Amino acid sequence: MFAVTATRTDPDDPLAGLALGQRPDPEAQDGWTVVTVRAATLNHHDLWTLRGVGIRQERLPIVLGCDAAGVDEDGNEVIVHAVVGEGPDETLDPRRSLLSEVHDGTFAERVAVPRRNLVPKPAALSFEEAACLPTAWLTAYRMLFEKAGLEPGSTVLVQGAGGGVATALVVLGRAGGYRVWVTSRSEDKRRRALELGADQVFDSGARLPERVDAVMETVGQATWAHSLKALRPGGRIVVSGATSGAVPPADLNRVFFLQLSVVGSTMGTREQLGRLARFLEQTGARPVIDRVLPLAEARSGFAAMRDGDVFGKIVFTP
């Protein structure tokens, strides 16, 4: 089968280890099944893998990709949950992994996954839309609707427009009844965030007209000080990533004096993935797709993500 594989890692030139070509067909172990992939989506996780982060060198070569939607062996249309783990919340399993870390991933014509990881795909969602959900959109769903602890009508600040999680936060927040504010250095991305449903947009680091109830933080070091200053007393930062750096000054005086909360959030459960799919079906909200590429042209998609030339999700179709 045709697949996109990480053959080696290079922190400075991640695309150097990207290989496109034939790989052996997957074999399903006990409790697993093979899904025929109809669409898969690119995540920063795939670039980090090529840089050598979160992957054991002895596991290379490995098929990349966490997210997919496709057809199972019984002909059912399904979404693949990316977290391989046990328990009611797989994300808390200390032995958990994502597809493409221990087991071959989804950038292939077929992928082997645990049967428990399959979620029915609503007919209202295309395969391309459904493939956007398991990582970025599920992360945003959990951040907003579980970790933030907010009621509809609350004000949420999303740091950094354009990426998969950020665009999902805007669309889901709007559909969920939140007032969504967004920051970005890019005037074009601020404009597009407004088109998605953001109430207001601001340049990165700009003074806000009022303090917000919660900040959705995926940028990390570059925006952390602004996130803390943007919160009302008793407010909450929900952190699911740190693409600009993971060790900003904590500013503990502000945290304890204003009784701020900092909450970590990683991915989501299989049950939450199912609820997310139904939420989109019921509300009419849909994932933001930047571009759809044949899997054979995956290298150009990786280059666009590396260069920050993305607004929404990049989708690959085998």
C-alpha positions as CSV (number, residue, x, y, z in Angstrom):
1,M,0.0,0.0,0.0
2,F,1.0,3.6,-0.5
3,A,2.0,5.5,2.7
4,V,3.9,8.5,4.1
5,T,6.7,7.4,6.5
6,A,9.2,8.9,8.8
7,T,12.5,7.1,8.0
8,R,14.8,9.3,10.2
9,T,14.6,12.4,12.3
10,D,16.3,15.8,12.0
11,P,15.5,18.7,14.3
12,D,16.6,21.3,11.8
13,D,15.3,19.8,8.6
14,P,12.3,17.6,9.5
15,L,11.2,17.0,5.9
16,A,14.5,15.3,5.2
17,G,13.2,12.1,6.8
18,L,9.9,12.1,5.0
19,A,9.4,9.2,2.6
20,L,6.5,8.5,0.2
21,G,6.1,5.1,-1.2
22,Q,5.1,1.5,-0.7
23,R,4.7,-0.1,2.7
24,P,3.5,-3.6,3.8
25,D,-0.3,-3.8,4.4
26,P,-1.2,-3.6,8.1
27,E,-2.1,-6.8,10.0
28,A,-4.7,-6.6,12.8
29,Q,-3.7,-8.1,16.2
30,D,-6.3,-9.5,18.6
31,G,-8.9,-6.8,19.4
32,W,-7.8,-4.7,16.4
33,T,-9.2,-4.2,13.0
34,V,-8.1,-2.6,9.7
35,V,-9.8,0.6,8.4
36,T,-9.6,1.7,4.8
37,V,-8.6,5.3,5.0
38,R,-10.7,7.8,3.0
39,A,-9.2,11.0,4.5
40,A,-6.5,11.8,7.1
41,T,-5.3,15.2,8.5
42,L,-1.9,16.7,9.3
43,N,-1.0,17.8,12.8
44,H,2.0,19.5,14.3
45,H,2.6,16.1,16.0
46,D,3.7,14.8,12.7
47,L,6.3,17.5,12.3
48,W,7.5,17.0,15.8
49,T,7.9,13.3,15.1
50,L,10.1,14.1,12.1
51,R,12.1,16.4,14.4
52,G,12.7,13.4,16.8
53,V,10.3,14.5,19.6
54,G,8.2,11.7,21.2
55,I,9.4,8.9,19.0
56,R,11.9,6.1,19.8
57,Q,14.5,5.9,17.2
58,E,14.3,2.1,17.1
59,R,10.7,2.4,16.0
60,L,11.6,4.0,12.7
61,P,10.6,3.8,10.0
62,I,7.0,4.4,11.0
63,V,3.9,5.5,9.1
64,L,2.9,9.0,10.2
65,G,-0.6,10.4,10.9
66,C,-2.9,10.4,14.0
67,D,-6.2,11.2,12.4
68,A,-8.4,9.4,9.9
69,A,-11.9,8.7,8.8
70,G,-12.7,5.7,6.6
71,V,-14.6,2.4,6.3
72,D,-14.2,-0.6,8.6
73,E,-14.1,-4.2,7.6
74,D,-17.9,-4.4,7.9
75,G,-18.5,-1.5,5.6
76,N,-19.3,1.0,8.3
77,E,-18.2,4.6,8.0
78,V,-16.1,5.5,11.0
79,I,-13.8,8.0,12.6
80,V,-10.6,6.7,14.2
81,H,-9.8,7.9,17.8
82,A,-6.1,8.6,17.8
83,V,-5.4,7.7,21.5
84,V,-4.3,4.1,22.0
85,G,-4.9,3.4,25.7
86,E,-7.1,1.7,28.3
87,G,-9.6,2.8,30.9
88,P,-12.6,5.2,30.8
89,D,-10.2,8.1,30.0
90,E,-7.5,6.8,27.7
91,T,-5.6,10.1,28.0
92,L,-4.8,9.3,31.6
93,D,-3.4,5.9,30.9
94,P,0.4,6.2,31.7
95,R,1.1,3.7,28.9
96,R,-1.0,5.6,26.3
97,S,0.3,6.5,22.9
98,L,-1.0,8.2,19.8
99,L,-1.1,6.4,16.4
100,S,2.2,7.0,14.7
101,E,4.2,6.8,18.0
102,V,4.3,3.1,18.7
103,H,1.9,1.8,16.0
104,D,1.8,2.8,12.3
105,G,-0.3,5.8,11.7
106,T,-3.0,6.9,9.3
107,F,-1.1,8.4,6.3
108,A,-1.7,5.3,4.3
109,E,-4.4,3.5,2.3
110,R,-5.1,1.3,5.3
111,V,-4.4,1.4,9.0
112,A,-4.7,-1.1,11.9
113,V,-6.4,0.3,15.0
114,P,-8.0,-1.1,18.2
115,R,-11.7,-1.9,17.6
116,R,-12.6,0.3,20.6
117,N,-11.1,3.3,18.8
118,L,-13.8,3.4,16.1
119,V,-16.6,6.0,16.4
120,P,-19.5,6.1,13.9
121,K,-19.2,8.8,11.4
122,P,-22.4,10.9,11.0
123,A,-23.7,10.9,7.4
124,A,-23.9,14.7,7.6
125,L,-20.1,14.9,7.8
126,S,-17.9,14.3,4.8
127,F,-14.8,12.0,5.3
128,E,-12.6,15.1,5.0
129,E,-14.5,16.9,7.7
130,A,-14.6,13.9,10.0
131,A,-10.9,13.3,9.6
132,C,-10.3,16.7,11.2
133,L,-11.9,15.7,14.5
134,P,-9.7,13.2,16.4
135,T,-6.8,15.5,17.4
136,A,-7.2,19.2,16.9
137,W,-11.0,19.5,17.1
138,L,-11.3,17.0,20.0
139,T,-8.6,18.9,21.9
140,A,-10.6,22.1,21.4
141,Y,-13.9,20.5,22.4
142,R,-12.4,19.2,25.7
143,M,-10.7,22.6,26.4
144,L,-13.9,24.5,26.0
145,F,-16.6,22.2,27.2
146,E,-14.9,20.3,30.0
147,K,-11.7,22.1,31.2
148,A,-12.8,25.7,31.0
149,G,-15.7,25.3,33.3
150,L,-17.7,28.1,31.7
151,E,-21.3,28.8,31.0
152,P,-22.6,30.1,27.6
153,G,-22.2,33.8,27.3
154,S,-18.7,33.8,29.0
155,T,-15.8,35.5,27.2
156,V,-13.0,33.3,26.0
157,L,-9.7,34.5,24.5
158,V,-8.0,32.2,21.9
159,Q,-4.3,32.9,21.6
160,G,-3.1,32.6,18.0
161,A,-5.4,32.3,15.0
162,G,-4.9,29.9,12.1
163,G,-3.9,26.5,13.5
164,G,-6.2,23.6,13.7
165,V,-6.9,23.9,17.4
166,A,-7.3,27.6,17.3
167,T,-9.8,27.6,14.4
168,A,-11.7,24.8,16.1
169,L,-11.9,26.8,19.3
170,V,-13.4,29.7,17.4
171,V,-16.1,27.6,15.6
172,L,-17.0,25.5,18.6
173,G,-17.0,28.5,20.9
174,R,-19.3,30.4,18.7
175,A,-21.6,27.4,18.3
176,G,-21.6,26.8,22.1
177,G,-22.7,30.3,22.9
178,Y,-19.4,31.8,24.1
179,R,-18.1,35.3,23.2
180,V,-14.8,34.5,21.5
181,W,-11.9,36.9,21.2
182,V,-8.8,36.0,19.1
183,T,-5.3,37.3,18.9
184,S,-2.9,37.0,16.0
185,R,0.2,38.7,14.5
186,S,-1.3,38.3,11.1
187,E,-3.9,40.8,9.8
188,D,-5.2,38.2,7.3
189,K,-5.7,35.6,10.0
190,R,-7.5,38.1,12.3
191,R,-9.8,38.9,9.4
192,R,-10.5,35.2,8.7
193,A,-11.1,34.6,12.4
194,L,-13.9,37.2,12.3
195,E,-15.4,35.4,9.3
196,L,-15.4,32.2,11.3
197,G,-17.4,33.8,14.1
198,A,-15.0,35.5,16.5
199,D,-16.6,38.5,18.2
200,Q,-13.4,40.6,18.3
201,V,-9.8,40.2,17.1
202,F,-6.6,41.8,18.4
203,D,-2.9,42.0,17.5
204,S,-0.8,39.6,19.6
205,G,-0.1,41.1,23.0
206,A,-2.6,44.0,22.6
207,R,-4.4,45.5,25.6
208,L,-8.0,44.1,25.7
209,P,-11.1,46.2,26.4
210,E,-11.9,44.0,29.4
211,R,-10.6,40.9,31.2
212,V,-11.8,37.5,30.0
213,D,-13.2,34.5,31.9
214,A,-10.8,32.0,30.3
215,V,-7.8,31.8,27.9
216,M,-7.3,29.0,25.5
217,E,-3.5,28.6,25.3
218,T,-1.7,26.6,22.7
219,V,1.2,29.0,21.9
220,G,3.1,28.9,25.2
221,Q,6.1,31.1,25.9
222,A,5.4,33.8,23.4
223,T,1.9,34.6,24.7
224,W,2.0,33.4,28.4
225,A,2.4,36.8,30.0
226,H,-0.4,38.2,28.0
227,S,-2.6,35.3,28.9
228,L,-2.1,35.9,32.6
229,K,-2.8,39.6,32.3
230,A,-5.9,39.0,30.2
231,L,-7.7,37.0,32.9
232,R,-10.2,38.4,35.3
233,P,-9.7,37.5,39.0
234,G,-10.5,33.8,39.5
235,G,-10.2,33.2,35.7
236,R,-8.6,30.1,34.1
237,I,-6.0,29.3,31.5
238,V,-6.5,26.0,29.7
239,V,-3.2,24.8,28.2
240,S,-3.0,22.2,25.5
241,G,0.2,23.1,23.8
242,A,3.3,25.2,23.8
243,T,4.5,25.6,20.2
244,S,6.6,28.7,21.0
245,G,8.3,27.3,24.1
246,A,7.4,25.4,27.3
247,V,9.1,27.4,30.0
248,P,7.8,31.0,30.3
249,P,8.1,32.9,33.6
250,A,5.3,31.6,35.8
251,D,4.5,35.0,37.4
252,L,3.3,33.2,40.5
253,N,2.5,36.5,42.3
254,R,-0.2,37.2,39.8
255,V,-1.5,33.6,39.9
256,F,-2.0,33.4,43.6
257,F,-3.0,37.1,44.3
258,L,-5.7,37.0,41.6
259,Q,-6.5,33.3,42.4
260,L,-6.0,32.2,38.8
261,S,-6.2,28.6,37.7
262,V,-3.9,26.9,35.2
263,V,-5.4,23.6,33.8
264,G,-3.7,21.2,31.4
265,S,-5.7,19.4,28.7
266,T,-4.6,16.7,26.4
267,M,-6.7,15.3,23.5
268,G,-10.0,13.8,24.6
269,T,-11.8,10.5,25.2
270,R,-13.5,8.2,22.7
271,E,-16.9,9.2,24.2
272,Q,-16.0,12.9,23.8
273,L,-15.1,12.3,20.1
274,G,-18.6,10.8,19.6
275,R,-20.2,13.7,21.3
276,L,-18.2,16.2,19.2
277,A,-19.3,14.5,16.0
278,R,-23.0,14.7,17.2
279,F,-22.4,18.4,18.2
280,L,-21.3,19.2,14.7
281,E,-24.2,17.2,13.2
282,Q,-26.8,19.1,15.4
283,T,-25.4,22.6,15.2
284,G,-24.3,22.6,11.5
285,A,-20.8,23.8,12.6
286,R,-18.0,22.3,10.4
287,P,-14.2,22.0,10.5
288,V,-12.2,24.6,8.7
289,I,-10.2,23.0,5.9
290,D,-7.2,24.8,4.6
291,R,-6.6,22.5,1.6
292,V,-7.2,18.9,0.5
293,L,-4.2,17.1,-1.1
294,P,-3.7,13.7,-2.6
295,L,-1.5,11.6,-0.2
296,A,1.1,11.5,-2.9
297,E,1.5,15.3,-2.5
298,A,1.9,15.1,1.3
299,R,5.3,16.8,1.2
300,S,3.8,20.1,0.1
301,G,1.3,19.9,3.0
302,F,4.1,19.3,5.5
303,A,6.1,22.2,4.1
304,A,3.1,24.5,4.5
305,M,2.7,23.6,8.1
306,R,6.4,24.0,8.7
307,D,6.2,27.5,7.2
308,G,3.1,28.5,9.1
309,D,1.2,28.9,5.8
310,V,-2.0,27.3,7.2
311,F,-5.5,28.4,8.3
312,G,-7.4,25.3,9.5
313,K,-6.6,21.7,8.7
314,I,-4.6,20.2,5.9
315,V,-6.4,17.0,4.6
316,F,-4.8,14.1,2.7
317,T,-6.8,11.7,0.6
318,P,-5.3,8.4,-0.4
